[in-house]
Amino acid sequence: GGEVYWVGGAGEDRPGRVWFPPGNAARALLTADPASLRLSPQPLAAPPAGGAWRLKAPRVGLFRPWTASMDEGWTRLLLDRYEFNHRALRPEEVRQLATLGLDAVILPDVGAAVIRDGAAALRGGESAMPPEYRAGVGREGGEALVAWVKAGGSLVAVNASTEYAIELFGLPVNNVLARVEPEVFSAPGTSVRVLMEREHPLSWGMRSDEVLYVDESPAFATRLPEPGVRRRVIARYPEDRRDVLVSGYLEGEALLARRAAIVEVGVGKGTVLLIGGKPANRAQTHRTFKLLFNALYLAAARPVELDAGVD
């Protein structure tokens, strides 16, 4: 019920801090029992100034295919645990996106064919499942998703689902590993180093040198976009292939060097975020939870200018 701001800044004024103005409900809650929230509030001599985002609780739709998705289940657990306002989004409901009042939609780690075609994408799946549990989003759902993003929605595509988003929106991005043979490249559950774009709100609160969990994940090359399309690399792999691996097995690390791991593309009034990894893998990858959470909060945030002269 209180005002909450996400504050930018540089140097000692670290971007990503959260500011609670005097005399509101959120500030009173922090003052009463900060330990229970695992936060360390710090009083300021003066209000911050400059660019900021006014936050509100985002309304999130988590795509849930009729074919089982382990990543959808783990992501749902994470959203429940951290008290996000979210709902399941079944394939047929994607067609009514414009009426659901959502700020963000998450496509979890699900293959493009399953998102598009449902059980028909699986061997024997269409005949084995009742008709009401076979659907993918189809052409109508894809068109609804594009219209929703262009109108201001935020789509977060994770790992395998990035292929669907790239194809659907015709993004100026391609997966450089798409046609690479397994004996040339393999990362079957590997921790890799990525370099974050710290000035972007998606990276706020994270380190400039982060660890991302990948599982045969895509790596991206971008090209100049067409008019009306904006793109920005949020995380990239180091230039030296020897700096890529942090832990686990990795074959063909040279193919990752200098490539993008996370890309944001603006389409119309909205955005598509491509995450070439699994930031919520089995609800265990704590270092990258913030990447997913930042994307959800940014989807509902409103940019403002704070005036240091106003208390």
C-alpha positions in Angstrom: 0.0 0.0 0.0 3.0 2.4 0.1 5.1 4.1 -2.5 8.2 2.2 -3.5 10.9 3.5 -5.9 13.7 1.7 -7.7 16.6 4.2 -7.8 19.3 4.5 -10.5 22.7 6.0 -9.9 26.4 5.5 -10.3 29.5 5.2 -8.1 28.7 5.1 -4.4 25.0 5.6 -5.1 24.6 2.0 -6.4 21.9 1.5 -8.9 19.1 -0.8 -7.9 18.5 0.4 -4.4 14.9 0.7 -3.3 13.7 3.9 -1.7 10.7 4.3 0.6 9.6 8.0 1.0 8.9 9.2 4.5 5.5 8.6 6.0 4.1 5.7 4.0 3.0 2.2 4.8 6.1 0.4 3.3 8.5 2.6 5.4 6.5 1.9 8.6 6.7 -1.9 7.9 10.5 -1.7 7.4 11.0 0.3 10.6 8.9 -2.1 12.6 10.6 -5.4 11.8 13.3 -5.2 9.1 14.9 -8.5 10.3 11.9 -10.5 9.3 12.2 -9.2 5.7 15.9 -9.9 5.6 16.6 -6.3 4.7 18.9 -3.7 6.1 17.2 -0.3 5.8 19.4 2.8 5.8 18.2 6.3 6.5 19.2 9.0 4.0 20.1 12.6 4.8 18.2 13.7 1.7 15.9 12.1 -0.8 17.6 10.7 -3.9 17.4 12.6 -7.1 17.3 11.7 -10.8 15.9 8.8 -12.8 14.0 6.1 -10.9 11.2 3.6 -11.4 8.0 3.7 -9.4 7.2 0.0 -8.6 4.0 -1.9 -8.2 3.3 -5.5 -7.9 3.5 -7.0 -11.4 0.7 -9.3 -12.7 2.4 -12.3 -14.2 1.2 -15.0 -16.5 3.3 -18.3 -16.5 2.7 -20.3 -19.6 1.7 -23.9 -18.7 1.6 -26.3 -21.7 -0.6 -29.3 -21.6 2.5 -31.4 -22.0 4.4 -31.5 -18.8 7.2 -29.0 -18.2 9.5 -29.4 -15.3 10.9 -25.9 -15.6 7.3 -24.5 -15.5 6.8 -26.3 -12.2 10.0 -25.1 -10.6 9.3 -21.5 -11.8 5.8 -21.7 -10.4 7.3 -22.8 -7.0 9.6 -19.8 -7.1 6.9 -17.3 -7.9 4.8 -18.8 -5.1 7.6 -18.7 -2.6 8.4 -15.1 -3.3 4.8 -14.1 -3.3 4.4 -12.8 -6.9 0.9 -12.2 -8.2 0.8 -14.8 -10.9 -1.6 -17.2 -12.8 -1.2 -20.2 -15.0 -1.6 -19.4 -18.7 -2.8 -22.4 -20.7 -2.3 -22.5 -24.5 -5.9 -21.6 -25.3 -5.8 -18.6 -22.9 -2.9 -17.0 -24.8 -5.5 -16.1 -27.4 -7.2 -13.9 -24.9 -4.1 -12.1 -23.6 -5.5 -8.7 -24.4 -8.3 -9.2 -21.8 -6.3 -10.7 -18.9 -4.6 -7.6 -17.6 -1.1 -9.0 -17.3 2.1 -7.0 -17.2 4.5 -9.9 -18.0 4.3 -13.4 -19.5 7.0 -16.0 -18.9 7.6 -18.8 -21.4 9.6 -21.3 -19.4 12.1 -23.8 -20.8 9.7 -25.4 -23.4 10.5 -26.2 -27.0 9.1 -24.0 -29.8 7.2 -26.9 -31.4 5.4 -27.7 -28.1 4.4 -24.1 -27.5 3.1 -23.7 -31.1 1.6 -27.2 -31.7 1.0 -28.8 -28.3 0.8 -32.6 -28.1 1.1 -32.8 -31.9 4.8 -32.0 -31.5 5.4 -35.2 -29.5 5.7 -38.6 -31.0 2.3 -40.3 -30.3 1.2 -37.5 -28.1 -1.7 -36.3 -30.1 -3.4 -39.7 -30.3 -2.7 -40.6 -26.7 -4.2 -37.4 -25.1 -7.8 -36.3 -24.9 -8.6 -33.5 -27.4 -9.0 -30.8 -24.7 -5.4 -31.5 -23.6 -3.7 -31.4 -27.0 -3.6 -27.7 -27.9 -0.7 -25.4 -28.5 -1.1 -21.7 -28.9 -1.4 -22.1 -32.7 -1.4 -19.2 -35.1 -4.2 -17.3 -33.3 -2.3 -17.5 -30.0 0.9 -16.3 -31.7 -0.8 -13.4 -33.2 -2.4 -12.5 -29.9 1.0 -12.6 -28.2 2.6 -10.3 -30.8 -0.3 -7.8 -30.5 0.0 -7.9 -26.7 3.7 -7.1 -26.7 3.4 -4.3 -29.2 0.7 -2.8 -27.0 3.2 -2.7 -24.0 3.5 -6.2 -22.6 6.7 -7.8 -21.5 7.5 -11.3 -22.7 10.3 -13.3 -20.9 11.5 -16.3 -22.9 13.7 -18.8 -21.1 16.2 -21.2 -22.7 14.5 -23.4 -25.3 11.5 -21.1 -25.6 13.7 -18.3 -27.0 13.5 -20.1 -30.4 9.8 -19.6 -30.5 10.1 -15.9 -29.6 12.8 -15.3 -32.2 10.7 -16.9 -34.9 7.4 -15.4 -33.9 8.6 -11.8 -33.7 11.2 -12.0 -36.4 13.8 -10.7 -34.0 17.3 -9.5 -35.1 18.8 -12.3 -33.1 19.9 -15.9 -34.0 21.1 -18.8 -32.0 24.6 -19.6 -33.1 24.4 -23.1 -31.6 21.3 -24.1 -33.4 22.9 -26.4 -35.9 26.1 -27.4 -34.1 26.6 -31.1 -33.6 26.7 -32.5 -30.0 30.3 -33.7 -30.4 31.3 -30.1 -31.3 29.5 -28.3 -28.5 27.9 -29.6 -25.2 27.0 -28.0 -22.0 24.7 -30.5 -20.2 24.1 -28.6 -17.0 27.0 -26.2 -16.6 27.8 -23.1 -14.7 29.3 -20.4 -17.0 30.6 -16.9 -16.5 28.7 -14.0 -18.1 29.4 -10.2 -18.0 26.4 -8.1 -17.1 25.4 -4.7 -18.5 25.3 -3.1 -15.1 23.6 0.2 -16.1 20.4 -1.6 -17.3 17.7 -2.2 -14.6 17.6 -5.9 -15.5 21.1 -6.2 -14.0 20.5 -4.0 -10.9 21.6 -5.6 -7.7 23.8 -8.2 -9.6 27.5 -8.3 -10.0 29.3 -7.3 -13.2 30.7 -10.8 -13.4 27.9 -13.3 -12.8 27.4 -17.1 -13.0 24.6 -18.4 -15.3 23.4 -22.0 -15.3 23.0 -23.4 -18.9 21.7 -26.8 -20.1 22.3 -27.1 -23.8 21.2 -23.5 -24.0 21.3 -21.1 -26.9 23.9 -18.4 -27.4 23.0 -15.4 -29.4 24.4 -13.2 -32.2 22.5 -10.0 -32.9 22.3 -7.8 -36.0 21.1 -4.3 -36.7 17.3 -4.2 -36.2 14.7 -2.8 -38.5 13.1 0.6 -37.7 10.8 0.4 -34.7 12.8 -2.5 -33.1 15.3 -1.9 -30.3 17.8 -4.4 -29.1 20.3 -4.4 -26.2 22.7 -7.1 -24.9 22.2 -7.5 -21.2 24.8 -10.3 -20.6 27.6 -11.6 -22.8 30.2 -14.2 -22.6 33.9 -13.3 -21.9 36.2 -12.7 -24.9 38.7 -15.3 -23.8 37.2 -18.8 -24.1 39.3 -19.8 -21.1 37.2 -17.5 -18.9 33.8 -19.1 -19.8 33.6 -22.2 -17.7 33.0 -21.9 -13.9 31.9 -25.4 -13.0 30.8 -28.6 -14.8 31.4 -30.0 -18.2 31.8 -27.8 -21.3 32.8 -28.8 -24.8 33.3 -26.2 -27.4 33.6 -23.1 -25.2 35.2 -21.1 -28.0 31.7 -21.0 -29.6 30.5 -19.0 -26.6 33.3 -16.5 -26.5 32.0 -12.9 -27.2 28.5 -14.2 -27.8 25.4 -12.8 -26.1 23.7 -14.8 -23.3 20.8 -12.5 -22.6 19.2 -10.0 -25.1 16.4 -7.5 -24.7 14.5 -6.5 -27.8 11.9 -3.7 -27.8 8.9 -4.3 -30.1 6.4 -1.5 -30.4 5.6 -0.4 -26.8 6.7 -3.7 -25.2 9.7 -5.9 -24.9 10.9 -9.4 -25.5 13.6 -10.7 -23.2 15.6 -13.7 -24.4 17.4 -15.6 -21.6 19.9 -18.2 -22.9 20.1 -20.1 -19.7 17.9 -21.2 -16.8 17.8 -18.5 -14.1 15.3 -20.4 -11.9 16.6 -23.9 -12.4 15.0 -26.2 -9.8 14.6 -23.2 -7.6 18.3 -23.5 -6.7 20.2 -20.9 -8.8 19.9 -18.1 -6.2 22.4 -15.9 -8.0 20.2 -15.5 -11.0 16.8 -15.3 -9.3 17.2 -11.5 -9.4 17.5 -11.5 -13.2 14.0 -13.1 -13.5 12.5 -10.9 -10.7 14.0 -7.7 -12.2 12.3 -8.5 -15.5 8.9 -9.0 -13.8 9.2 -5.8 -11.7 10.4 -3.8 -14.7 7.3 -4.9 -16.7 5.0 -3.1 -14.3 7.3 -0.2 -13.3 6.8 3.5 -14.4 9.8 5.7 -15.1 9.9 8.9 -13.0 12.3 11.8 -12.1 12.9 12.2 -8.4 13.5 15.8 -7.0 16.0 15.9 -4.2 14.4 19.1 -3.0 11.1 17.5 -2.2 10.9 15.6 1.1 
